[in-house]
Amino acid sequence: MSDNKVIVLGCGRSGTMWLTDVLIANGYAVEHEQLGEEGGVGWRLLLPECDSWKNTSADVYHIVRDPFDCVPSMATHDLDVFELIDTITGGSSRDCSDVLEQATAAWVDLNKVCMLWTDKVVRTEHMLSDCRLHGLDLSEVSIQVTECQLSGMANADRGHALWAPVHGAARVNSR
């Protein structure tokens, strides 16, 4: 484990909560959508009130989920979220004609901003191999356990995260 903070930037509904759980299971003291002792995971880390990591030597990663899975899920966000994303990106998703178009614009704009901070891309669908490629060593067992925990959750709790076992496990387990 590096002495630097671990920062993972990514669009909402890209697996940020799942990755937070995996990092915690691997001993990292990180938090979702805010800075913990050893870092944080989520797009809100780009907001001015959470961006103190920008002036450090943090290890920054960018989590990306397939847009065909992510954008429809993002479309369930409250419209206030798109306004927040627009403040970060300078985008104009609020000018879009419908919520799916807003979600698409927000996904594109936010991922562009994340790409400005790092070239260490972790695809949600290839979590284990991509993390190892960039030097973030995660236990395969912790990913599988976290997937099992997610699959047992009620839809009301974190239903948006239930895609993880379906899309991530088959690829992770096949390696």
C-alpha positions as CSV (number, residue, x, y, z in Angstrom):
1,M,0.0,0.0,0.0
2,S,1.3,3.4,-1.0
3,D,1.8,6.2,1.6
4,N,-0.2,8.5,-0.7
5,K,-3.9,8.9,-0.5
6,V,-5.9,6.8,-3.0
7,I,-8.4,8.9,-5.0
8,V,-10.8,7.3,-7.4
9,L,-12.8,9.6,-9.6
10,G,-15.8,8.5,-11.5
11,C,-19.3,9.2,-12.6
12,G,-22.1,8.3,-10.4
13,R,-23.5,4.8,-11.1
14,S,-20.0,3.6,-12.3
15,G,-19.3,1.4,-9.3
16,T,-17.9,3.9,-7.0
17,M,-19.7,2.6,-4.0
18,W,-18.7,-1.0,-4.9
19,L,-15.1,0.0,-5.3
20,T,-15.2,1.8,-1.9
21,D,-16.4,-1.4,-0.3
22,V,-13.7,-3.4,-2.1
23,L,-10.9,-0.9,-1.0
24,I,-12.2,-1.0,2.6
25,A,-12.2,-4.8,2.5
26,N,-8.5,-4.5,1.4
27,G,-7.6,-2.4,4.4
28,Y,-7.8,1.1,2.8
29,A,-9.4,3.8,5.1
30,V,-11.4,5.4,2.3
31,E,-14.8,6.9,2.1
32,H,-17.5,7.3,-0.6
33,E,-18.0,10.8,-2.0
34,Q,-15.7,12.3,0.7
35,L,-12.1,12.1,1.9
36,G,-11.3,9.5,4.4
37,E,-8.0,9.0,6.2
38,E,-6.4,7.3,3.2
39,G,-8.5,8.7,0.4
40,G,-11.9,8.7,-1.2
41,V,-14.0,7.4,-4.1
42,G,-16.5,9.3,-6.2
43,W,-17.3,12.3,-8.4
44,R,-18.1,14.6,-5.5
45,L,-14.3,14.7,-4.8
46,L,-14.1,17.2,-7.7
47,L,-16.3,19.7,-5.8
48,P,-14.4,22.6,-4.2
49,E,-15.3,21.5,-0.7
50,C,-13.8,18.1,-1.2
51,D,-10.8,18.8,-3.5
52,S,-8.0,19.2,-0.9
53,W,-6.4,16.1,-2.4
54,K,-5.6,18.1,-5.6
55,N,-2.5,19.7,-4.0
56,T,-1.1,16.4,-2.8
57,S,0.8,13.5,-4.3
58,A,-2.3,11.3,-4.2
59,D,-2.5,8.2,-6.4
60,V,-5.5,9.1,-8.6
61,Y,-7.5,6.6,-10.6
62,H,-10.5,7.0,-12.9
63,I,-13.3,4.4,-12.7
64,V,-15.4,4.1,-15.9
65,R,-18.5,1.9,-16.5
66,D,-19.8,1.1,-19.9
67,P,-22.0,4.0,-20.9
68,F,-24.8,1.7,-22.1
69,D,-25.1,0.5,-18.5
70,C,-24.2,3.7,-16.7
71,V,-26.2,6.4,-18.5
72,P,-29.7,4.8,-18.1
73,S,-28.9,4.3,-14.4
74,M,-27.7,8.0,-14.1
75,A,-31.1,9.0,-15.6
76,T,-32.7,8.1,-12.3
77,H,-30.7,10.8,-10.5
78,D,-32.5,13.9,-9.2
79,L,-32.0,16.8,-11.5
80,D,-30.0,18.7,-8.9
81,V,-27.2,16.2,-9.4
82,F,-26.8,17.3,-13.0
83,E,-26.6,20.9,-11.9
84,L,-23.8,20.0,-9.5
85,I,-22.0,18.0,-12.3
86,D,-22.3,21.0,-14.6
87,T,-20.6,23.2,-11.9
88,I,-17.6,20.8,-12.0
89,T,-17.5,20.3,-15.8
90,G,-18.7,23.7,-17.1
91,G,-21.1,21.5,-19.0
92,S,-24.7,22.3,-19.9
93,S,-26.6,19.1,-19.3
94,R,-29.4,21.3,-17.9
95,D,-30.0,22.6,-21.5
96,C,-30.8,19.1,-22.7
97,S,-34.3,18.2,-23.8
98,D,-34.8,15.1,-21.7
99,V,-33.3,13.3,-18.7
100,L,-31.6,10.6,-20.8
101,E,-29.9,13.3,-22.9
102,Q,-28.9,15.1,-19.6
103,A,-27.4,11.9,-18.2
104,T,-25.5,11.3,-21.4
105,A,-24.1,14.8,-21.5
106,A,-23.2,14.5,-17.8
107,W,-21.4,11.2,-18.3
108,V,-19.3,12.5,-21.2
109,D,-18.5,15.8,-19.5
110,L,-17.6,14.3,-16.1
111,N,-15.5,11.5,-17.6
112,K,-13.6,14.2,-19.6
113,V,-12.8,16.1,-16.3
114,C,-11.7,12.9,-14.6
115,M,-9.4,12.2,-17.5
116,L,-7.6,15.5,-16.8
117,W,-6.5,14.2,-13.4
118,T,-5.2,10.7,-14.3
119,D,-4.5,8.2,-17.1
120,K,-5.0,5.3,-14.7
121,V,-8.4,4.0,-16.0
122,V,-10.1,1.2,-14.1
123,R,-13.1,-0.2,-16.1
124,T,-15.8,-1.4,-13.7
125,E,-16.2,-4.5,-15.9
126,H,-12.5,-5.4,-15.5
127,M,-11.9,-4.2,-11.9
128,L,-9.3,-6.7,-10.7
129,S,-7.0,-6.7,-13.7
130,D,-7.2,-3.0,-14.3
131,C,-6.4,-2.2,-10.7
132,R,-3.4,-4.5,-10.7
133,L,-2.2,-3.0,-14.0
134,H,-2.0,0.4,-12.3
135,G,-0.4,-0.9,-9.1
136,L,-3.5,-1.0,-6.9
137,D,-3.3,-4.5,-5.6
138,L,-6.7,-5.8,-4.6
139,S,-7.6,-9.3,-3.4
140,E,-9.8,-11.3,-5.7
141,V,-11.5,-12.8,-2.7
142,S,-12.5,-9.4,-1.4
143,I,-14.0,-8.5,-4.8
144,Q,-16.0,-11.7,-4.8
145,V,-17.2,-11.3,-1.2
146,T,-18.2,-7.7,-1.9
147,E,-20.1,-8.8,-5.0
148,C,-22.0,-11.4,-2.9
149,Q,-22.8,-8.7,-0.3
150,L,-24.2,-6.5,-3.0
151,S,-26.3,-9.2,-4.5
152,G,-28.0,-9.8,-1.2
153,M,-29.0,-6.1,-0.6
154,A,-32.5,-5.0,-0.9
155,N,-33.3,-2.8,-3.9
156,A,-34.4,0.0,-1.6
157,D,-31.0,0.2,0.0
158,R,-28.6,0.3,-3.0
159,G,-30.5,-1.1,-5.9
160,H,-28.4,0.9,-8.3
161,A,-25.3,-1.1,-7.3
162,L,-26.9,-4.5,-8.0
163,W,-25.5,-4.6,-11.5
164,A,-22.0,-5.2,-10.2
165,P,-22.3,-9.0,-9.6
166,V,-23.9,-9.5,-13.0
167,H,-21.3,-7.5,-15.1
168,G,-18.2,-7.7,-12.9
169,A,-18.2,-11.2,-11.4
170,A,-18.3,-13.2,-14.7
171,R,-15.2,-11.4,-16.0
172,V,-13.4,-11.3,-12.7
173,N,-14.1,-15.0,-11.9
174,S,-13.1,-16.1,-15.4
175,R,-9.5,-15.0,-15.1
